[in-house]
């Protein structure tokens, strides 16, 4: 399996950093995990073929994790993709279709079938992928309730199971202990280095796991990796390949 970090930036746009996006190439399926901008342009740098991708998985509905999807669908439309494309969303599937129609990306006019499903069905479609709900969006609970909004506060982390090793992509999250099971199962962890307490991440540095810090980095973590040597810890770079 090859996982390429196409975007490792935080929610704040910065020069020379794409937003969150992983390209996963396996013997079973080829998929994107998250689709931050500019996913469509980035994919064209990879000898892009319109039928290459089998599916797209969105961890949560923050703009830096989904904003590139409309241009990607437009690219596949103009490129005359023929194969079905599966899109797994964490919530509000019907509202996503409405947002496409607002942008004149009418699903009925696409040259391929766009099959939109809830992310909870993902493992049925791709057995090597497991999802784990995390607490990243729970901080919006009171606002959503007070304003009677339809948001479900759903956010997920994703475990990719290779033949010999496993990679865990935390996506954005707030506290690591709730993700103990996939952390234990992983050999490689691509971890949000900005939102959770730095202490929780530093505790992982003492393990034999490969730790890749993505989505920006807190000042405390930045200081830690500058003052101490951790051979198993790396900062994520766009276009970085991980083979396992």
Biotite code that builds the C-alpha atoms (Angstrom):
import biotite.structure as struc

atoms = struc.array([
    struc.Atom([0.000, 0.000, 0.000], chain_id="A", res_id=1, res_name="UNK", atom_name="CA", element="C"),
    struc.Atom([1.162, 3.523, -0.773], chain_id="A", res_id=2, res_name="UNK", atom_name="CA", element="C"),
    struc.Atom([-0.205, 6.549, 1.078], chain_id="A", res_id=3, res_name="UNK", atom_name="CA", element="C"),
    struc.Atom([0.792, 9.918, -0.355], chain_id="A", res_id=4, res_name="UNK", atom_name="CA", element="C"),
    struc.Atom([0.200, 13.025, 1.732], chain_id="A", res_id=5, res_name="UNK", atom_name="CA", element="C"),
    struc.Atom([-1.154, 15.419, -0.890], chain_id="A", res_id=6, res_name="UNK", atom_name="CA", element="C"),
    struc.Atom([-2.007, 18.053, 1.712], chain_id="A", res_id=7, res_name="UNK", atom_name="CA", element="C"),
    struc.Atom([-0.548, 18.563, 5.195], chain_id="A", res_id=8, res_name="UNK", atom_name="CA", element="C"),
    struc.Atom([-1.519, 22.151, 5.980], chain_id="A", res_id=9, res_name="UNK", atom_name="CA", element="C"),
    struc.Atom([-3.652, 23.368, 8.865], chain_id="A", res_id=10, res_name="UNK", atom_name="CA", element="C"),
    struc.Atom([-7.014, 25.098, 8.592], chain_id="A", res_id=11, res_name="UNK", atom_name="CA", element="C"),
    struc.Atom([-5.170, 28.403, 8.099], chain_id="A", res_id=12, res_name="UNK", atom_name="CA", element="C"),
    struc.Atom([-4.034, 28.760, 4.450], chain_id="A", res_id=13, res_name="UNK", atom_name="CA", element="C"),
    struc.Atom([-0.265, 29.047, 4.224], chain_id="A", res_id=14, res_name="UNK", atom_name="CA", element="C"),
    struc.Atom([2.173, 29.325, 1.304], chain_id="A", res_id=15, res_name="UNK", atom_name="CA", element="C"),
    struc.Atom([3.403, 26.029, -0.174], chain_id="A", res_id=16, res_name="UNK", atom_name="CA", element="C"),
    struc.Atom([0.989, 23.859, 1.845], chain_id="A", res_id=17, res_name="UNK", atom_name="CA", element="C"),
    struc.Atom([-2.107, 22.143, 0.508], chain_id="A", res_id=18, res_name="UNK", atom_name="CA", element="C"),
    struc.Atom([-5.060, 21.414, 2.748], chain_id="A", res_id=19, res_name="UNK", atom_name="CA", element="C"),
    struc.Atom([-5.744, 17.964, 4.204], chain_id="A", res_id=20, res_name="UNK", atom_name="CA", element="C"),
    struc.Atom([-5.743, 15.170, 1.627], chain_id="A", res_id=21, res_name="UNK", atom_name="CA", element="C"),
    struc.Atom([-4.294, 11.655, 1.459], chain_id="A", res_id=22, res_name="UNK", atom_name="CA", element="C"),
    struc.Atom([-4.051, 9.510, -1.661], chain_id="A", res_id=23, res_name="UNK", atom_name="CA", element="C"),
    struc.Atom([-4.331, 5.817, -0.792], chain_id="A", res_id=24, res_name="UNK", atom_name="CA", element="C"),
    struc.Atom([-3.274, 3.257, -3.403], chain_id="A", res_id=25, res_name="UNK", atom_name="CA", element="C"),
    struc.Atom([-3.863, -0.387, -2.549], chain_id="A", res_id=26, res_name="UNK", atom_name="CA", element="C"),
    struc.Atom([-4.446, -3.690, -4.300], chain_id="A", res_id=27, res_name="UNK", atom_name="CA", element="C"),
    struc.Atom([-8.135, -3.376, -3.437], chain_id="A", res_id=28, res_name="UNK", atom_name="CA", element="C"),
    struc.Atom([-9.096, 0.265, -3.961], chain_id="A", res_id=29, res_name="UNK", atom_name="CA", element="C"),
    struc.Atom([-7.627, 3.648, -4.793], chain_id="A", res_id=30, res_name="UNK", atom_name="CA", element="C"),
    struc.Atom([-9.135, 6.450, -2.757], chain_id="A", res_id=31, res_name="UNK", atom_name="CA", element="C"),
    struc.Atom([-8.747, 9.905, -1.347], chain_id="A", res_id=32, res_name="UNK", atom_name="CA", element="C"),
    struc.Atom([-9.071, 10.378, 2.378], chain_id="A", res_id=33, res_name="UNK", atom_name="CA", element="C"),
    struc.Atom([-10.182, 13.995, 2.795], chain_id="A", res_id=34, res_name="UNK", atom_name="CA", element="C"),
    struc.Atom([-10.263, 16.389, -0.101], chain_id="A", res_id=35, res_name="UNK", atom_name="CA", element="C"),
    struc.Atom([-8.973, 19.792, 0.916], chain_id="A", res_id=36, res_name="UNK", atom_name="CA", element="C"),
    struc.Atom([-8.078, 22.253, -1.796], chain_id="A", res_id=37, res_name="UNK", atom_name="CA", element="C"),
    struc.Atom([-6.454, 22.074, -4.291], chain_id="A", res_id=38, res_name="UNK", atom_name="CA", element="C"),
    struc.Atom([-6.984, 18.309, -4.610], chain_id="A", res_id=39, res_name="UNK", atom_name="CA", element="C"),
    struc.Atom([-8.018, 18.417, -8.270], chain_id="A", res_id=40, res_name="UNK", atom_name="CA", element="C"),
    struc.Atom([-4.936, 20.351, -9.367], chain_id="A", res_id=41, res_name="UNK", atom_name="CA", element="C"),
    struc.Atom([-2.649, 18.207, -7.230], chain_id="A", res_id=42, res_name="UNK", atom_name="CA", element="C"),
    struc.Atom([-3.985, 14.978, -8.749], chain_id="A", res_id=43, res_name="UNK", atom_name="CA", element="C"),
    struc.Atom([-3.257, 16.249, -12.264], chain_id="A", res_id=44, res_name="UNK", atom_name="CA", element="C"),
    struc.Atom([0.433, 16.176, -11.319], chain_id="A", res_id=45, res_name="UNK", atom_name="CA", element="C"),
    struc.Atom([0.210, 12.372, -10.956], chain_id="A", res_id=46, res_name="UNK", atom_name="CA", element="C"),
    struc.Atom([-0.399, 11.326, -14.586], chain_id="A", res_id=47, res_name="UNK", atom_name="CA", element="C"),
    struc.Atom([-4.064, 11.609, -13.700], chain_id="A", res_id=48, res_name="UNK", atom_name="CA", element="C"),
    struc.Atom([-6.600, 9.286, -15.318], chain_id="A", res_id=49, res_name="UNK", atom_name="CA", element="C"),
    struc.Atom([-10.291, 10.023, -14.682], chain_id="A", res_id=50, res_name="UNK", atom_name="CA", element="C"),
    struc.Atom([-11.213, 6.442, -13.765], chain_id="A", res_id=51, res_name="UNK", atom_name="CA", element="C"),
    struc.Atom([-8.273, 5.924, -11.399], chain_id="A", res_id=52, res_name="UNK", atom_name="CA", element="C"),
    struc.Atom([-10.019, 6.760, -8.139], chain_id="A", res_id=53, res_name="UNK", atom_name="CA", element="C"),
    struc.Atom([-12.577, 4.359, -6.706], chain_id="A", res_id=54, res_name="UNK", atom_name="CA", element="C"),
    struc.Atom([-13.787, 6.530, -3.861], chain_id="A", res_id=55, res_name="UNK", atom_name="CA", element="C"),
    struc.Atom([-13.436, 9.568, -1.616], chain_id="A", res_id=56, res_name="UNK", atom_name="CA", element="C"),
    struc.Atom([-13.721, 9.508, 2.164], chain_id="A", res_id=57, res_name="UNK", atom_name="CA", element="C"),
    struc.Atom([-14.352, 12.702, 4.142], chain_id="A", res_id=58, res_name="UNK", atom_name="CA", element="C"),
    struc.Atom([-13.428, 12.621, 7.838], chain_id="A", res_id=59, res_name="UNK", atom_name="CA", element="C"),
    struc.Atom([-15.523, 15.660, 8.799], chain_id="A", res_id=60, res_name="UNK", atom_name="CA", element="C"),
    struc.Atom([-17.138, 18.674, 7.193], chain_id="A", res_id=61, res_name="UNK", atom_name="CA", element="C"),
    struc.Atom([-14.651, 21.431, 7.939], chain_id="A", res_id=62, res_name="UNK", atom_name="CA", element="C"),
    struc.Atom([-13.732, 23.369, 4.772], chain_id="A", res_id=63, res_name="UNK", atom_name="CA", element="C"),
    struc.Atom([-10.046, 22.430, 4.866], chain_id="A", res_id=64, res_name="UNK", atom_name="CA", element="C"),
    struc.Atom([-11.037, 18.750, 4.614], chain_id="A", res_id=65, res_name="UNK", atom_name="CA", element="C"),
    struc.Atom([-13.720, 18.952, 1.909], chain_id="A", res_id=66, res_name="UNK", atom_name="CA", element="C"),
    struc.Atom([-13.386, 22.248, 0.019], chain_id="A", res_id=67, res_name="UNK", atom_name="CA", element="C"),
    struc.Atom([-11.568, 20.673, -2.943], chain_id="A", res_id=68, res_name="UNK", atom_name="CA", element="C"),
    struc.Atom([-14.283, 18.163, -3.732], chain_id="A", res_id=69, res_name="UNK", atom_name="CA", element="C"),
    struc.Atom([-16.364, 20.344, -6.027], chain_id="A", res_id=70, res_name="UNK", atom_name="CA", element="C"),
    struc.Atom([-13.451, 21.064, -8.347], chain_id="A", res_id=71, res_name="UNK", atom_name="CA", element="C"),
    struc.Atom([-12.518, 17.385, -8.281], chain_id="A", res_id=72, res_name="UNK", atom_name="CA", element="C"),
    struc.Atom([-16.031, 16.376, -9.344], chain_id="A", res_id=73, res_name="UNK", atom_name="CA", element="C"),
    struc.Atom([-15.886, 19.027, -12.057], chain_id="A", res_id=74, res_name="UNK", atom_name="CA", element="C"),
    struc.Atom([-12.526, 17.643, -13.228], chain_id="A", res_id=75, res_name="UNK", atom_name="CA", element="C"),
    struc.Atom([-13.980, 14.126, -13.418], chain_id="A", res_id=76, res_name="UNK", atom_name="CA", element="C"),
    struc.Atom([-17.007, 15.464, -15.291], chain_id="A", res_id=77, res_name="UNK", atom_name="CA", element="C"),
    struc.Atom([-14.984, 17.339, -17.899], chain_id="A", res_id=78, res_name="UNK", atom_name="CA", element="C"),
    struc.Atom([-12.556, 14.398, -18.206], chain_id="A", res_id=79, res_name="UNK", atom_name="CA", element="C"),
    struc.Atom([-15.537, 12.116, -18.995], chain_id="A", res_id=80, res_name="UNK", atom_name="CA", element="C"),
    struc.Atom([-15.071, 9.668, -16.187], chain_id="A", res_id=81, res_name="UNK", atom_name="CA", element="C"),
    struc.Atom([-17.177, 6.536, -16.735], chain_id="A", res_id=82, res_name="UNK", atom_name="CA", element="C"),
    struc.Atom([-16.674, 4.389, -13.628], chain_id="A", res_id=83, res_name="UNK", atom_name="CA", element="C"),
    struc.Atom([-18.888, 4.711, -10.546], chain_id="A", res_id=84, res_name="UNK", atom_name="CA", element="C"),
    struc.Atom([-17.424, 6.981, -7.874], chain_id="A", res_id=85, res_name="UNK", atom_name="CA", element="C"),
    struc.Atom([-18.199, 6.341, -4.213], chain_id="A", res_id=86, res_name="UNK", atom_name="CA", element="C"),
    struc.Atom([-18.291, 9.264, -1.832], chain_id="A", res_id=87, res_name="UNK", atom_name="CA", element="C"),
    struc.Atom([-18.444, 8.567, 1.911], chain_id="A", res_id=88, res_name="UNK", atom_name="CA", element="C"),
    struc.Atom([-19.597, 11.487, 4.048], chain_id="A", res_id=89, res_name="UNK", atom_name="CA", element="C"),
    struc.Atom([-19.762, 11.756, 7.844], chain_id="A", res_id=90, res_name="UNK", atom_name="CA", element="C"),
    struc.Atom([-23.209, 13.404, 7.832], chain_id="A", res_id=91, res_name="UNK", atom_name="CA", element="C"),
    struc.Atom([-25.791, 15.372, 5.809], chain_id="A", res_id=92, res_name="UNK", atom_name="CA", element="C"),
    struc.Atom([-25.551, 13.418, 2.569], chain_id="A", res_id=93, res_name="UNK", atom_name="CA", element="C"),
    struc.Atom([-28.734, 14.961, 1.132], chain_id="A", res_id=94, res_name="UNK", atom_name="CA", element="C"),
    struc.Atom([-27.548, 18.472, 1.914], chain_id="A", res_id=95, res_name="UNK", atom_name="CA", element="C"),
    struc.Atom([-24.325, 17.761, 0.040], chain_id="A", res_id=96, res_name="UNK", atom_name="CA", element="C"),
    struc.Atom([-26.345, 16.886, -3.061], chain_id="A", res_id=97, res_name="UNK", atom_name="CA", element="C"),
    struc.Atom([-28.190, 20.205, -2.693], chain_id="A", res_id=98, res_name="UNK", atom_name="CA", element="C"),
    struc.Atom([-24.857, 22.030, -2.494], chain_id="A", res_id=99, res_name="UNK", atom_name="CA", element="C"),
    struc.Atom([-23.790, 20.369, -5.755], chain_id="A", res_id=100, res_name="UNK", atom_name="CA", element="C"),
    struc.Atom([-26.985, 21.474, -7.454], chain_id="A", res_id=101, res_name="UNK", atom_name="CA", element="C"),
    struc.Atom([-26.426, 25.030, -6.216], chain_id="A", res_id=102, res_name="UNK", atom_name="CA", element="C"),
    struc.Atom([-23.067, 24.956, -8.056], chain_id="A", res_id=103, res_name="UNK", atom_name="CA", element="C"),
    struc.Atom([-24.626, 23.487, -11.232], chain_id="A", res_id=104, res_name="UNK", atom_name="CA", element="C"),
    struc.Atom([-22.899, 20.143, -10.646], chain_id="A", res_id=105, res_name="UNK", atom_name="CA", element="C"),
    struc.Atom([-26.114, 18.239, -11.217], chain_id="A", res_id=106, res_name="UNK", atom_name="CA", element="C"),
    struc.Atom([-25.540, 14.570, -10.306], chain_id="A", res_id=107, res_name="UNK", atom_name="CA", element="C"),
    struc.Atom([-27.922, 13.438, -13.066], chain_id="A", res_id=108, res_name="UNK", atom_name="CA", element="C"),
    struc.Atom([-25.799, 15.175, -15.700], chain_id="A", res_id=109, res_name="UNK", atom_name="CA", element="C"),
    struc.Atom([-22.486, 13.609, -14.652], chain_id="A", res_id=110, res_name="UNK", atom_name="CA", element="C"),
    struc.Atom([-21.123, 10.979, -17.088], chain_id="A", res_id=111, res_name="UNK", atom_name="CA", element="C"),
    struc.Atom([-20.604, 8.620, -14.129], chain_id="A", res_id=112, res_name="UNK", atom_name="CA", element="C"),
    struc.Atom([-22.670, 7.477, -11.163], chain_id="A", res_id=113, res_name="UNK", atom_name="CA", element="C"),
    struc.Atom([-21.833, 9.358, -7.981], chain_id="A", res_id=114, res_name="UNK", atom_name="CA", element="C"),
    struc.Atom([-22.802, 7.027, -5.163], chain_id="A", res_id=115, res_name="UNK", atom_name="CA", element="C"),
    struc.Atom([-23.032, 8.949, -1.890], chain_id="A", res_id=116, res_name="UNK", atom_name="CA", element="C"),
    struc.Atom([-23.134, 6.946, 1.328], chain_id="A", res_id=117, res_name="UNK", atom_name="CA", element="C"),
    struc.Atom([-22.642, 7.570, 5.011], chain_id="A", res_id=118, res_name="UNK", atom_name="CA", element="C"),
    struc.Atom([-19.114, 6.844, 6.212], chain_id="A", res_id=119, res_name="UNK", atom_name="CA", element="C"),
    struc.Atom([-20.437, 4.166, 8.574], chain_id="A", res_id=120, res_name="UNK", atom_name="CA", element="C"),
    struc.Atom([-20.859, 1.902, 5.508], chain_id="A", res_id=121, res_name="UNK", atom_name="CA", element="C"),
    struc.Atom([-17.240, 2.344, 4.419], chain_id="A", res_id=122, res_name="UNK", atom_name="CA", element="C"),
    struc.Atom([-15.882, -0.929, 5.822], chain_id="A", res_id=123, res_name="UNK", atom_name="CA", element="C"),
    struc.Atom([-18.486, -2.883, 3.815], chain_id="A", res_id=124, res_name="UNK", atom_name="CA", element="C"),
    struc.Atom([-17.075, -1.345, 0.629], chain_id="A", res_id=125, res_name="UNK", atom_name="CA", element="C"),
    struc.Atom([-13.381, -1.446, 1.557], chain_id="A", res_id=126, res_name="UNK", atom_name="CA", element="C"),
    struc.Atom([-12.538, -4.052, 4.184], chain_id="A", res_id=127, res_name="UNK", atom_name="CA", element="C"),
    struc.Atom([-9.042, -2.678, 4.736], chain_id="A", res_id=128, res_name="UNK", atom_name="CA", element="C"),
    struc.Atom([-10.442, 0.623, 6.054], chain_id="A", res_id=129, res_name="UNK", atom_name="CA", element="C"),
    struc.Atom([-11.844, 1.076, 9.562], chain_id="A", res_id=130, res_name="UNK", atom_name="CA", element="C"),
    struc.Atom([-13.336, 4.237, 11.021], chain_id="A", res_id=131, res_name="UNK", atom_name="CA", element="C"),
    struc.Atom([-13.289, 5.516, 14.600], chain_id="A", res_id=132, res_name="UNK", atom_name="CA", element="C"),
    struc.Atom([-15.453, 8.398, 15.726], chain_id="A", res_id=133, res_name="UNK", atom_name="CA", element="C"),
    struc.Atom([-13.585, 11.180, 17.499], chain_id="A", res_id=134, res_name="UNK", atom_name="CA", element="C"),
    struc.Atom([-14.546, 14.273, 19.485], chain_id="A", res_id=135, res_name="UNK", atom_name="CA", element="C"),
    struc.Atom([-13.298, 17.035, 17.201], chain_id="A", res_id=136, res_name="UNK", atom_name="CA", element="C"),
    struc.Atom([-16.695, 18.648, 16.566], chain_id="A", res_id=137, res_name="UNK", atom_name="CA", element="C"),
    struc.Atom([-18.231, 18.183, 20.009], chain_id="A", res_id=138, res_name="UNK", atom_name="CA", element="C"),
    struc.Atom([-17.244, 21.740, 20.958], chain_id="A", res_id=139, res_name="UNK", atom_name="CA", element="C"),
    struc.Atom([-20.039, 22.953, 18.652], chain_id="A", res_id=140, res_name="UNK", atom_name="CA", element="C"),
    struc.Atom([-22.736, 20.989, 20.492], chain_id="A", res_id=141, res_name="UNK", atom_name="CA", element="C"),
    struc.Atom([-24.249, 23.886, 22.471], chain_id="A", res_id=142, res_name="UNK", atom_name="CA", element="C"),
    struc.Atom([-24.279, 26.232, 19.485], chain_id="A", res_id=143, res_name="UNK", atom_name="CA", element="C"),
    struc.Atom([-25.926, 23.590, 17.285], chain_id="A", res_id=144, res_name="UNK", atom_name="CA", element="C"),
    struc.Atom([-28.531, 22.810, 19.932], chain_id="A", res_id=145, res_name="UNK", atom_name="CA", element="C"),
    struc.Atom([-29.245, 26.454, 20.779], chain_id="A", res_id=146, res_name="UNK", atom_name="CA", element="C"),
    struc.Atom([-29.798, 27.281, 17.104], chain_id="A", res_id=147, res_name="UNK", atom_name="CA", element="C"),
    struc.Atom([-31.683, 24.096, 16.251], chain_id="A", res_id=148, res_name="UNK", atom_name="CA", element="C"),
    struc.Atom([-29.261, 23.210, 13.453], chain_id="A", res_id=149, res_name="UNK", atom_name="CA", element="C"),
    struc.Atom([-29.202, 19.836, 11.641], chain_id="A", res_id=150, res_name="UNK", atom_name="CA", element="C"),
    struc.Atom([-25.459, 19.275, 12.157], chain_id="A", res_id=151, res_name="UNK", atom_name="CA", element="C"),
    struc.Atom([-24.651, 15.869, 13.678], chain_id="A", res_id=152, res_name="UNK", atom_name="CA", element="C"),
    struc.Atom([-21.159, 16.744, 15.004], chain_id="A", res_id=153, res_name="UNK", atom_name="CA", element="C"),
    struc.Atom([-19.681, 13.678, 13.296], chain_id="A", res_id=154, res_name="UNK", atom_name="CA", element="C"),
    struc.Atom([-15.918, 13.442, 12.894], chain_id="A", res_id=155, res_name="UNK", atom_name="CA", element="C"),
    struc.Atom([-13.834, 10.334, 12.226], chain_id="A", res_id=156, res_name="UNK", atom_name="CA", element="C"),
    struc.Atom([-10.309, 8.965, 12.328], chain_id="A", res_id=157, res_name="UNK", atom_name="CA", element="C"),
    struc.Atom([-9.288, 6.236, 9.883], chain_id="A", res_id=158, res_name="UNK", atom_name="CA", element="C"),
    struc.Atom([-7.187, 3.062, 10.169], chain_id="A", res_id=159, res_name="UNK", atom_name="CA", element="C"),
    struc.Atom([-5.726, 1.610, 6.950], chain_id="A", res_id=160, res_name="UNK", atom_name="CA", element="C"),
    struc.Atom([-4.757, -2.058, 7.221], chain_id="A", res_id=161, res_name="UNK", atom_name="CA", element="C"),
    struc.Atom([-1.853, -3.171, 5.059], chain_id="A", res_id=162, res_name="UNK", atom_name="CA", element="C"),
    struc.Atom([-0.516, -6.695, 4.641], chain_id="A", res_id=163, res_name="UNK", atom_name="CA", element="C"),
    struc.Atom([2.143, -6.308, 7.329], chain_id="A", res_id=164, res_name="UNK", atom_name="CA", element="C"),
    struc.Atom([1.593, -2.873, 8.838], chain_id="A", res_id=165, res_name="UNK", atom_name="CA", element="C"),
    struc.Atom([-1.233, -0.494, 9.636], chain_id="A", res_id=166, res_name="UNK", atom_name="CA", element="C"),
    struc.Atom([-1.436, 3.271, 9.213], chain_id="A", res_id=167, res_name="UNK", atom_name="CA", element="C"),
    struc.Atom([-3.691, 5.395, 11.415], chain_id="A", res_id=168, res_name="UNK", atom_name="CA", element="C"),
    struc.Atom([-4.795, 8.809, 10.159], chain_id="A", res_id=169, res_name="UNK", atom_name="CA", element="C"),
    struc.Atom([-6.235, 10.710, 13.106], chain_id="A", res_id=170, res_name="UNK", atom_name="CA", element="C"),
    struc.Atom([-7.620, 13.561, 10.986], chain_id="A", res_id=171, res_name="UNK", atom_name="CA", element="C"),
    struc.Atom([-8.526, 16.403, 13.390], chain_id="A", res_id=172, res_name="UNK", atom_name="CA", element="C"),
    struc.Atom([-9.273, 15.394, 16.962], chain_id="A", res_id=173, res_name="UNK", atom_name="CA", element="C"),
    struc.Atom([-9.143, 16.802, 20.497], chain_id="A", res_id=174, res_name="UNK", atom_name="CA", element="C"),
    struc.Atom([-8.071, 14.028, 22.860], chain_id="A", res_id=175, res_name="UNK", atom_name="CA", element="C"),
    struc.Atom([-5.951, 10.962, 22.125], chain_id="A", res_id=176, res_name="UNK", atom_name="CA", element="C"),
    struc.Atom([-7.033, 8.515, 24.886], chain_id="A", res_id=177, res_name="UNK", atom_name="CA", element="C"),
    struc.Atom([-10.392, 7.898, 23.188], chain_id="A", res_id=178, res_name="UNK", atom_name="CA", element="C"),
    struc.Atom([-8.475, 6.583, 20.168], chain_id="A", res_id=179, res_name="UNK", atom_name="CA", element="C"),
    struc.Atom([-6.382, 4.107, 22.140], chain_id="A", res_id=180, res_name="UNK", atom_name="CA", element="C"),
    struc.Atom([-7.506, 1.038, 20.166], chain_id="A", res_id=181, res_name="UNK", atom_name="CA", element="C"),
    struc.Atom([-6.474, 2.244, 16.678], chain_id="A", res_id=182, res_name="UNK", atom_name="CA", element="C"),
    struc.Atom([-3.311, 3.842, 18.082], chain_id="A", res_id=183, res_name="UNK", atom_name="CA", element="C"),
    struc.Atom([-2.310, 0.479, 19.561], chain_id="A", res_id=184, res_name="UNK", atom_name="CA", element="C"),
    struc.Atom([-3.081, -1.263, 16.257], chain_id="A", res_id=185, res_name="UNK", atom_name="CA", element="C"),
    struc.Atom([-1.031, 1.174, 14.168], chain_id="A", res_id=186, res_name="UNK", atom_name="CA", element="C"),
    struc.Atom([2.608, 1.023, 13.128], chain_id="A", res_id=187, res_name="UNK", atom_name="CA", element="C"),
    struc.Atom([2.472, 4.445, 11.466], chain_id="A", res_id=188, res_name="UNK", atom_name="CA", element="C"),
    struc.Atom([0.434, 7.361, 12.819], chain_id="A", res_id=189, res_name="UNK", atom_name="CA", element="C"),
    struc.Atom([-0.286, 10.462, 10.741], chain_id="A", res_id=190, res_name="UNK", atom_name="CA", element="C"),
    struc.Atom([-1.415, 12.684, 13.587], chain_id="A", res_id=191, res_name="UNK", atom_name="CA", element="C"),
    struc.Atom([-3.027, 16.076, 13.957], chain_id="A", res_id=192, res_name="UNK", atom_name="CA", element="C"),
    struc.Atom([-0.245, 18.012, 15.696], chain_id="A", res_id=193, res_name="UNK", atom_name="CA", element="C"),
    struc.Atom([-2.204, 21.197, 16.306], chain_id="A", res_id=194, res_name="UNK", atom_name="CA", element="C"),
    struc.Atom([-5.456, 20.512, 18.184], chain_id="A", res_id=195, res_name="UNK", atom_name="CA", element="C"),
    struc.Atom([-4.787, 17.891, 20.912], chain_id="A", res_id=196, res_name="UNK", atom_name="CA", element="C"),
    struc.Atom([-2.666, 18.536, 24.012], chain_id="A", res_id=197, res_name="UNK", atom_name="CA", element="C"),
    struc.Atom([1.011, 18.315, 23.068], chain_id="A", res_id=198, res_name="UNK", atom_name="CA", element="C"),
    struc.Atom([1.684, 16.101, 26.082], chain_id="A", res_id=199, res_name="UNK", atom_name="CA", element="C"),
    struc.Atom([-0.517, 13.346, 24.644], chain_id="A", res_id=200, res_name="UNK", atom_name="CA", element="C"),
    struc.Atom([1.413, 13.355, 21.364], chain_id="A", res_id=201, res_name="UNK", atom_name="CA", element="C"),
    struc.Atom([4.835, 13.524, 23.046], chain_id="A", res_id=202, res_name="UNK", atom_name="CA", element="C"),
    struc.Atom([3.983, 10.342, 24.945], chain_id="A", res_id=203, res_name="UNK", atom_name="CA", element="C"),
    struc.Atom([3.790, 8.560, 21.592], chain_id="A", res_id=204, res_name="UNK", atom_name="CA", element="C"),
    struc.Atom([7.344, 9.614, 20.749], chain_id="A", res_id=205, res_name="UNK", atom_name="CA", element="C"),
    struc.Atom([8.693, 7.019, 23.189], chain_id="A", res_id=206, res_name="UNK", atom_name="CA", element="C"),
    struc.Atom([7.045, 4.153, 21.290], chain_id="A", res_id=207, res_name="UNK", atom_name="CA", element="C"),
    struc.Atom([8.453, 2.282, 18.318], chain_id="A", res_id=208, res_name="UNK", atom_name="CA", element="C"),
    struc.Atom([5.753, 3.668, 16.039], chain_id="A", res_id=209, res_name="UNK", atom_name="CA", element="C"),
    struc.Atom([6.513, 6.043, 13.179], chain_id="A", res_id=210, res_name="UNK", atom_name="CA", element="C"),
    struc.Atom([4.886, 9.379, 14.023], chain_id="A", res_id=211, res_name="UNK", atom_name="CA", element="C"),
    struc.Atom([4.175, 11.868, 11.233], chain_id="A", res_id=212, res_name="UNK", atom_name="CA", element="C"),
    struc.Atom([3.023, 15.292, 12.429], chain_id="A", res_id=213, res_name="UNK", atom_name="CA", element="C"),
    struc.Atom([0.481, 16.902, 10.120], chain_id="A", res_id=214, res_name="UNK", atom_name="CA", element="C"),
    struc.Atom([-2.128, 19.687, 10.020], chain_id="A", res_id=215, res_name="UNK", atom_name="CA", element="C"),
    struc.Atom([0.266, 22.266, 11.405], chain_id="A", res_id=216, res_name="UNK", atom_name="CA", element="C"),
    struc.Atom([2.112, 21.917, 14.691], chain_id="A", res_id=217, res_name="UNK", atom_name="CA", element="C"),
    struc.Atom([1.660, 23.482, 18.110], chain_id="A", res_id=218, res_name="UNK", atom_name="CA", element="C"),
    struc.Atom([4.444, 25.676, 19.509], chain_id="A", res_id=219, res_name="UNK", atom_name="CA", element="C"),
    struc.Atom([5.001, 23.211, 22.359], chain_id="A", res_id=220, res_name="UNK", atom_name="CA", element="C"),
    struc.Atom([5.533, 20.326, 19.954], chain_id="A", res_id=221, res_name="UNK", atom_name="CA", element="C"),
    struc.Atom([7.753, 22.459, 17.755], chain_id="A", res_id=222, res_name="UNK", atom_name="CA", element="C"),
    struc.Atom([9.978, 23.199, 20.743], chain_id="A", res_id=223, res_name="UNK", atom_name="CA", element="C"),
    struc.Atom([10.054, 19.532, 21.769], chain_id="A", res_id=224, res_name="UNK", atom_name="CA", element="C"),
    struc.Atom([11.276, 18.205, 18.415], chain_id="A", res_id=225, res_name="UNK", atom_name="CA", element="C"),
    struc.Atom([13.833, 20.997, 18.122], chain_id="A", res_id=226, res_name="UNK", atom_name="CA", element="C"),
    struc.Atom([15.375, 20.352, 21.541], chain_id="A", res_id=227, res_name="UNK", atom_name="CA", element="C"),
    struc.Atom([15.339, 16.535, 21.542], chain_id="A", res_id=228, res_name="UNK", atom_name="CA", element="C"),
    struc.Atom([16.109, 13.919, 18.910], chain_id="A", res_id=229, res_name="UNK", atom_name="CA", element="C"),
    struc.Atom([13.311, 11.491, 18.039], chain_id="A", res_id=230, res_name="UNK", atom_name="CA", element="C"),
    struc.Atom([14.367, 9.244, 15.128], chain_id="A", res_id=231, res_name="UNK", atom_name="CA", element="C"),
    struc.Atom([10.800, 7.968, 14.674], chain_id="A", res_id=232, res_name="UNK", atom_name="CA", element="C"),
    struc.Atom([9.160, 11.422, 14.457], chain_id="A", res_id=233, res_name="UNK", atom_name="CA", element="C"),
    struc.Atom([8.818, 13.446, 11.264], chain_id="A", res_id=234, res_name="UNK", atom_name="CA", element="C"),
    struc.Atom([6.958, 16.520, 10.110], chain_id="A", res_id=235, res_name="UNK", atom_name="CA", element="C"),
    struc.Atom([4.592, 15.823, 7.236], chain_id="A", res_id=236, res_name="UNK", atom_name="CA", element="C"),
    struc.Atom([5.414, 17.293, 3.840], chain_id="A", res_id=237, res_name="UNK", atom_name="CA", element="C"),
    struc.Atom([3.119, 17.617, 0.869], chain_id="A", res_id=238, res_name="UNK", atom_name="CA", element="C"),
    struc.Atom([3.776, 14.837, -1.701], chain_id="A", res_id=239, res_name="UNK", atom_name="CA", element="C"),
    struc.Atom([5.430, 12.662, 0.954], chain_id="A", res_id=240, res_name="UNK", atom_name="CA", element="C"),
    struc.Atom([5.021, 8.922, 0.212], chain_id="A", res_id=241, res_name="UNK", atom_name="CA", element="C"),
    struc.Atom([4.555, 6.277, 2.875], chain_id="A", res_id=242, res_name="UNK", atom_name="CA", element="C"),
    struc.Atom([4.889, 2.667, 1.736], chain_id="A", res_id=243, res_name="UNK", atom_name="CA", element="C"),
    struc.Atom([3.833, -0.222, 3.944], chain_id="A", res_id=244, res_name="UNK", atom_name="CA", element="C"),
])
